[in-house]
């Protein structure tokens, strides 16, 4: 349920306002449902006086605003730092990349998401590296919506720092659906991190990854910490609706 609310709040300013009002009505009703039996039993009047009962609606309104605001701030998605996709303000997935090969990329209209990409980066060296905008280097979450076709996976190119901030190194994190436990770093530059996806409309899959947690579970075992995200690499064949960094 909460994920559906987050998706709604992520659509735009109007949806955020409507979402807040809906949450307020729900919270107001819950608060009243909990307190009304106490008021009806004369407990409040005996302990706090008749004015407490008379003006309870003020307290109810204040508490409802307080609880609604807290719940809203918890549910509202983080700001989008960069979006790779086919939208008018997106980083375009068919032009803003680096690759040693020439992977075929087709733009087509999907019945649910509109313009999306069909990307074939299966053959060496047909990977795609999408550079991260300066404002998105600090991203802590990546969300990608896709339909896997063959050997699809994303890699995160991260810069790591030691706990005392005196050393740094680069690392690769392969986001894998075929494993259940992370493979620790050791002295390797590339590690594997298990991810799962949730089915969305039209057979598409959405995967959300906390980058800091992925680093902690892999390179963090050797006392490295996440510093920044440098670029995202794609291999394999898949339909891509968007790659979002928050």
MOWOZI-V997508 format. One record per helix or strand of 2 or more residues. SS is the DSSP state (hx for helix, st for strand). FROM is the first residue (numbers start at 0). TO is the last residue. If there is no record, write none. Layout:
# MOWOZI-V997508
SS;FROM;TO, SS;FROM;TO
This chain:
# MOWOZI-V997508
hx;1;8, hx;12;39, hx;42;47, hx;49;53, hx;55;74, st;81;84, st;90;91, st;103;109, st;113;120, st;127;130, hx;133;135, st;140;161, st;167;175, st;189;193, st;197;198, hx;200;202, st;204;209, hx;210;216, hx;218;221, st;223;244
